Amino acid sequence: STVSSFDWFSNSTAFEEITEPVFPIPEERFRFHDHSEIPGLANSNT
């Protein structure tokens, strides 16, 4: 069976604006590519 989860908000729901991520993702986790490499990435099996 499938379990669904919903978050319900009302007019009394308060949100706090944050300017920095709570759990920052280190930039070294990303490998940025030149635009010319994108078609090759789309066709990769890895």
KAVEN-V912444 format. One record per residue. N is the residue number from 1. RES is the residue in three letters. SS is DSSP state (h for helix, s for strand, l for the rest). PSI is psi in radians with two decimals (NA if undefined). OMEGA is omega in whole degrees, 0 to 359 (* if undefined). Layout:
BEGIN
N;RES;SS;PSI;OMEGA, N;RES;SS;PSI;OMEGA
END
This chain:
BEGIN
1;SER;l;2.74;181, 2;THR;l;2.32;178, 3;VAL;l;2.21;179, 4;SER;l;2.58;178, 5;SER;l;2.30;180, 6;PHE;l;2.47;172, 7;ASP;l;2.16;182, 8;TRP;l;2.36;180, 9;PHE;l;2.60;178, 10;SER;l;-3.14;179, 11;ASN;l;-0.35;180, 12;SER;l;0.01;179, 13;THR;l;2.27;180, 14;ALA;l;2.39;178, 15;PHE;l;2.51;177, 16;GLU;l;2.15;180, 17;GLU;l;2.28;177, 18;ILE;l;2.56;181, 19;THR;l;-0.33;179, 20;GLU;l;2.54;178, 21;PRO;l;2.54;179, 22;VAL;l;-0.72;178, 23;PHE;l;1.53;183, 24;PRO;l;2.47;178, 25;ILE;l;2.09;181, 26;PRO;l;2.39;181, 27;GLU;h;-0.46;182, 28;GLU;h;-0.16;176, 29;ARG;h;-0.21;182, 30;PHE;l;2.51;175, 31;ARG;l;1.89;183, 32;PHE;l;2.40;184, 33;HIS;l;2.74;172, 34;ASP;l;2.61;181, 35;HIS;h;-0.54;181, 36;SER;h;-0.31;181, 37;GLU;h;-0.20;186, 38;ILE;h;-0.80;179, 39;PRO;h;-0.64;178, 40;GLY;h;-0.64;178, 41;LEU;h;-0.67;181, 42;ALA;h;-0.47;182, 43;ASN;l;0.14;182, 44;SER;l;2.68;179, 45;ASN;l;0.16;182, 46;THR;l;NA;*
END
